[in-house]
Amino acid sequence: MAKKKIVWELSEAIESTDHIEIKDQYELFIGGKFVPPTQKKYFDTVNPANEEKLARIAEANEEDITKAVKSARKAFNSWSKLSGAERGKYIFRIARMIQERAKEFAVIETLDGGKPIRESRDIDIPLAANHFFYYAGWADKLEYAFPNRKPHPIGVAGQIIPWNFPLLMAAWKIAPALACGNTVVLKPAETTPLTALKLAELIQESGLPEGVVNIVTGAGESGAALVNHKGVDKIAFTGSTEVGKLIQQSTAASNKKLTLELGGKAANIIFEDAAIDQAVEGIVNGIYFNQGHVCCAGSRLFVQESVFNQVLDKLKARMETLIVGNPLDKNTDVGAINSKGQLKTIESYIKSGVAEGAELHQSSAQLPKKGFWCKPTLFTEVSQSSKLVQEEIFGPVLAIQSFRTVSEAISKANNTPYGLSAGIWTDKGSKIFNMIMNMNAGVVWANTYNKFDPASPFGGFKESGYGREGGLHGLSAYLNF
Amino acid sequence: MSRIKVLKTYKLYIGGKFPRTESGRYYSPEVEGVSIGNICLSSRKDFRNAVVAARKAQTAWQDRSAFNRSQIVYRIAEMMEDRKTQFIDELIIQGSSKKAAKTEVENCIDDIIRYAGWCDKYQQVFSSVNPVSSSHFNFSIYEPQGIISIIAPEENGLKGLILSILPVICGGNSCVVLASESQPLSAVTLGEVLNSSDVPGGVVNILTGKRKELLTHFATHKDVNGILYCGNEKKEIELLKSGAASNMKRFQSYETIEEVSPYLILDFQEVKTGWHPIEKMSESGPAY
């Protein structure tokens, strides 16, 4: 009797949305209160997994930004004079409240941004809470962080964050700024404003003095108004290199302090002596984590020639097992692309790769009919000058190249204007240190990839921006000496 | 019959050599109506040549052991001590009193010695092992940014030069320096000191000339990684900052630099963070 092949079907494991509350309409959070925008203009935020509208969001104009900056300025006078220990207690309280509501934040993050619930539940939200917890503890210890110096707060910080890790980026910006005695005006991305607004509700409830944190929503114009506002002393921006350069130019005539966390095109380098199965997991985590919407995504894969075919075969096999679909399903590995616009961008890169003659391979995953989706994708036969290798795609698209020698790997990896991160896979200790020393990148992951921690400074070399977020190093972005 | 004095030709210092400006131009700064010499008026081409020399020298300079850099910087102080009187004479020509000139030169030599000590210490003082929550070893170290273009202060020709160059090269960067326009004599002599003190050619390159002509090139050259600006001219700062955006040069400006500080070294460093997993014996089976 012939053996019958068993096909295992996964049962759905959908996270419940019963316990969360999303209002129909959200206003601007200014001076501790939710206030309607001056022009009464609103925009929709949609769920990218099914294109359904989630809420109406206020659009801030210049006048609203001025209100927010004024309220932050007013709050600064007393907030900066509060003792570090007391400031810290407020921030600890915020951390705890996020932990208490972690599930709710995770579900909303997934609804609004399309990322798998497993990632928002296990990575985004816990890390955001931890970030507040970590920096809370710094508030009364700043003198120890900078020996022989006298640190003092800068003033009002204007902070602009992207859509790929909405709550986590808000935490990266707000926590160190408050710990150092500054007040903030934060603008979340227009496609993912919900968790920041839920955070505003939480902050209101926490009893943080009014105006210490102001959250204003809107698109690029609202952001530009914040960058150019005369009452802002510091700009912290996370986003594209293109916009980062514009911000540097438009603030050139002012005394605003600037930190920029920009794009990347990280090399993930697999040596022949690596533990291949682990490396393949690292490649997958490097490029398909959060649909590749990661500034430090390992989007350029370099494999040593002797193991090239082996790695490629295993990678293709592993790609087949990735579950693409409903982000709320706990089985899901790859969620929805964040927005229609971003999907178009990714698709145009895939098209240009094919037109250039690169070899395309995609997983055979079935994509849902509604919503914005992209199959896990890889390209071989790509040249060093290909757009796939040179430009940040910000999607689940991997460009694979081979190398023979260590020095070839180093020069190819560094041959980019970016310098945010790099990955190295080898079992040889001396090679690991050689590679760490030679990568022009702010973060180097050896035998691991895409790891983040509040105690670990993150930020780039070259055109990936300047300044660090996280760790002791992240404090200096929010202090004068 | 009194002897005819031998006048000095002031040249540039690029890649360990002393060329004249390729432009063939010069200017003659004056002190109280008297010219203090014919000084090279550097061109864009001179600057570009200097950047090429700086790039060539940078990696090897960064790869020297910190201890070795420390010794080389100490050697600069030794060589300068040797030629103290020459520096004093030049400061006097540039308008200093005898007493002030002597103090400035001696302080400069002492500052160099203090920086010599910092070369192999800032890394240890400021690097960190970061207590991450996952099972990883995580550390952050400092690395030089690369090539720094320095606009030295217009006042205090010698002191400004020393206090802007030293923190940059102690950290393993190479640099291209534009000396004070009105007080350029010490700059040229400093090049001679550097040349005889084991500082590899190209690590420090010194140009003389006019800020007005050269600032745009300092700001926009794509192979320069950072800018150190001394002064407080708003227009100049704006020009440098917006030009720097083309390739995200790091920009630092100081009204004056008065002291030796490791934080000035850090201003021209990048933080690099490394991660590696730590195996947990308990998770990988019975320990031995």
Interface residues (C-beta under 8 A of the other chain):
Chain A: N130 F146 P147 R149 T241 G244 K245 L246 Q248 Q249 T251 A252 A253 L260 L262 P417 I432 I436 M439 A441 G442 V443 V444 W445 A446 N447 T448 K451 D453 A455 S456 P457 F458 G459 F461 K462 E463 S464 G465 Y466 R468 G471 L472 H473 F481
Chain B: V125 S128 N130 P131 V132 S133 S134 H136 N138 S140 N225 K234 I237 E238 L239 K241 S242 A244 A245 S246 N247 M248 R250 Y263 E270 V271 K272 T273 G274 W275 H276 P277
